Amino acid sequence: MPTLDDLPPYRHARLLWEHAHFGVEGVYAMVLERAGEPCTLSGVPKPSVPRTAVLGTDGRYHLMSDGRMVCAATRSGQGWNHEQWCGWTVTDAGLVYGTVAGGRHDSLIHRWFVEAATAEGVPPASVSPEQRCLEGTYGAFHYWPPPPARTAVVRRFRALLIDDLGPDCHLCGALPGAMVDHDYATGMVRGFLCKFCNRTVEECPHVTGCPKAAYMDYPPAEHLLLRYPHHLAYEPSEASRRQKIALLGFDPLAEWRGGRCSPSRRFPWAGWPARCVCPMDLAVGLVGHGLAVADEQPAAPLIQARLAATPAVDAFLAGGCDDSDGVDLADVLGPRP
């Protein structure tokens, strides 16, 4: 029977972090109890054909998925049923949207019917956010393609992932990908996930026999060798860290803070399944100890080419250029105070 100790080191630590409210013994028990019961995915049915956006009689675009309007609760003889809730608070300063303490709350629900105004649909990504209907039980915004990423490197990663593996979530396949997911232990990009899968994938307590465990052990994007920028990675707040310490007695992720390549984790892959090892980390570790990258390793040609280019990359960065767009850092930062 698999136990918590059978997970790779980072997954072991991450599971303790995610389920700290159970305590250490409770997390061990949960892994045993959940054995043989794979994690559920988003619960959204995978469409048989790509979703399209159709212009409705209300002037907004609505997503159609296998003949159903995603943002509608049901269909009646008058059309697809829609409803929208709106709440506000009356304060001394005037009306405030939502609920605010110290005022008088009120709300209303508006209901209307929609039919498709045109027979032809358009690609969802071509519809601006202002034109989209975002109603629905799960929140129809999850079904629409995400807005552009705020940073150039993540935009490029998205483009590469979509071009190679498609635009839908690389785990559940039912919702559009929205987040570039990466392994915090190696820094390598694993895939393009919907918001639900991105939030829950590392809560998986299974060693094997689960789609989430298979995704983490065999990342669909590992062959692309994309390293996620450390400075863009999510870091929990100090308050969250203190809370976890109060529940567990220690910070399970302490070893992974303050940089991915600290001396204490120079060889973090020791004892891991072979597929969990980042090829670039392995290559750098081997070269650092005077060893060569094995020619028979599948990624050997690309690794060797990248290692050979290292002096040129170092010289480029030493020249004061930004590594994403070739912009001189002096132009970005301006004069020093």
Residue pairs with C-beta under 8 A, 6 or more apart in sequence:
1 32
1 35
2 31
2 35
2 206
2 207
2 208
3 28
3 31
3 32
4 12
4 15
4 16
4 27
4 28
4 31
4 205
5 12
6 207
7 15
7 31
7 207
8 185
8 271
8 272
8 273
8 276
9 185
9 268
9 271
9 272
10 183
10 184
10 185
10 256
10 268
11 202
11 216
12 252
13 252
13 253
13 255
13 256
14 184
14 202
14 252
14 253
15 27
15 31
15 202
15 203
15 204
15 205
16 24
16 27
16 248
16 252
17 244
17 252
17 253
18 202
18 203
19 26
19 27
19 30
19 203
19 205
20 27
20 243
20 244
20 247
20 248
20 252
21 247
22 29
22 30
23 247
23 248
24 248
24 249
27 205
30 205
31 205
31 206
34 205
34 206
35 206
35 209
36 209
38 206
38 209
38 210
38 211
38 212
39 200
39 203
39 204
39 206
39 210
39 211
39 212
41 171
41 172
41 174
41 196
41 197
41 211
41 212
42 169
42 172
42 174
42 175
42 194
42 196
42 197
44 138
44 142
44 143
44 172
44 174
44 175
45 66
45 174
46 172
46 173
46 174
47 65
47 66
47 174
48 66
49 66
51 63
51 64
51 65
51 70
51 124
51 143
52 63
52 64
52 121
52 122
52 123
52 124
53 61
53 62
53 63
53 64
53 121
53 122
53 123
53 124
53 126
53 127
53 132
54 61
54 62
54 64
54 116
54 117
54 118
54 120
54 121
54 122
55 61
55 116
55 117
55 118
56 62
56 80
56 114
56 115
56 116
56 117
56 133
57 79
57 114
57 115
57 116
57 117
58 82
58 112
58 114
58 133
60 114
60 131
60 132
60 133
61 122
61 127
61 131
61 132
61 133
62 69
62 70
62 71
62 72
62 80
62 114
62 116
62 133
63 69
63 70
63 71
63 124
63 133
63 140
63 143
63 144
64 70
64 116
64 121
65 143
69 75
69 80
69 114
70 136
70 140
70 143
71 80
71 82
71 133
71 134
71 135
71 136
71 140
72 80
72 81
72 82
72 114
72 135
72 136
73 81
73 82
73 83
73 136
73 137
74 80
74 81
75 81
76 113
78 113
79 113
79 114
79 115
80 113
80 114
80 115
81 111
81 113
82 111
82 112
82 113
82 114
82 133
82 135
83 109
83 110
83 111
83 112
83 135
84 109
84 110
84 135
85 107
85 108
85 109
86 107
86 108
86 109
86 110
87 97
87 98
87 99
87 105
87 106
87 107
88 95
88 96
88 97
88 98
88 105
88 106
88 107
89 95
89 96
89 98
89 99
89 100
89 103
89 104
89 105
89 106
90 103
90 104
90 105
90 106
91 100
91 102
91 103
92 103
96 103
99 105
114 133
124 143
124 144
124 145
124 176
125 145
127 144
129 144
129 147
132 140
132 141
132 144
133 140
134 140
134 141
134 144
136 143
142 175
142 178
142 194
142 195
142 196
143 175
143 176
144 176
145 167
145 176
146 176
146 177
146 178
146 179
148 155
149 155
149 158
149 180
151 229
151 232
151 324
152 324
152 325
153 229
153 232
153 324
154 180
154 232
157 180
157 189
157 226
157 228
158 177
158 180
158 192
160 224
160 226
161 170
161 177
161 180
161 189
161 191
161 192
161 221
161 224
162 177
162 192
164 221
164 224
165 191
165 192
165 220
165 221
167 176
167 177
167 192
168 174
168 175
168 176
168 177
168 194
169 175
169 176
169 177
169 192
169 193
169 194
169 197
170 177
170 181
170 190
170 191
170 192
170 193
170 215
170 220
170 221
171 191
171 193
171 194
171 197
171 201
171 211
171 212
171 215
172 194
172 196
172 197
174 194
175 194
175 195
175 196
175 197
176 194
177 191
177 192
177 193
177 194
178 192
178 193
178 194
178 195
178 198
179 192
179 193
179 194
179 195
179 198
180 189
180 192
180 228
181 189
181 190
181 191
181 192
181 193
181 197
181 198
181 201
182 188
182 189
182 190
182 228
182 233
183 190
183 216
183 219
183 278
184 233
184 256
184 260
185 256
185 260
185 268
185 276
186 260
186 268
186 276
186 277
186 278
186 281
187 227
187 228
187 230
187 233
187 260
187 278
187 281
188 219
188 222
188 225
188 226
188 227
188 228
188 278
188 280
189 219
189 221
189 224
189 226
189 227
189 228
190 215
190 216
190 219
190 220
190 221
190 222
191 215
191 219
191 220
191 221
192 221
193 201
197 212
200 212
201 212
201 215
201 216
202 216
204 210
204 212
204 213
204 216
206 212
206 213
207 213
208 214
208 217
216 276
217 273
217 275
217 276
218 275
222 275
222 279
223 299
225 279
225 280
225 299
225 302
225 303
225 306
227 280
230 259
230 260
235 257
241 251
244 251
244 252
245 251
251 257
255 262
255 264
255 265
256 265
266 285
267 285
268 281
269 276
269 277
269 278
269 281
269 282
279 297
279 299
279 303
280 303
280 306
283 293
283 303
283 304
283 306
283 307
284 307
286 292
286 293
287 293
287 307
293 300
293 303
293 304
293 307
294 300
297 303
316 323
317 323
320 328
320 329
320 330
321 327
321 328
321 329
322 328
322 329
322 332
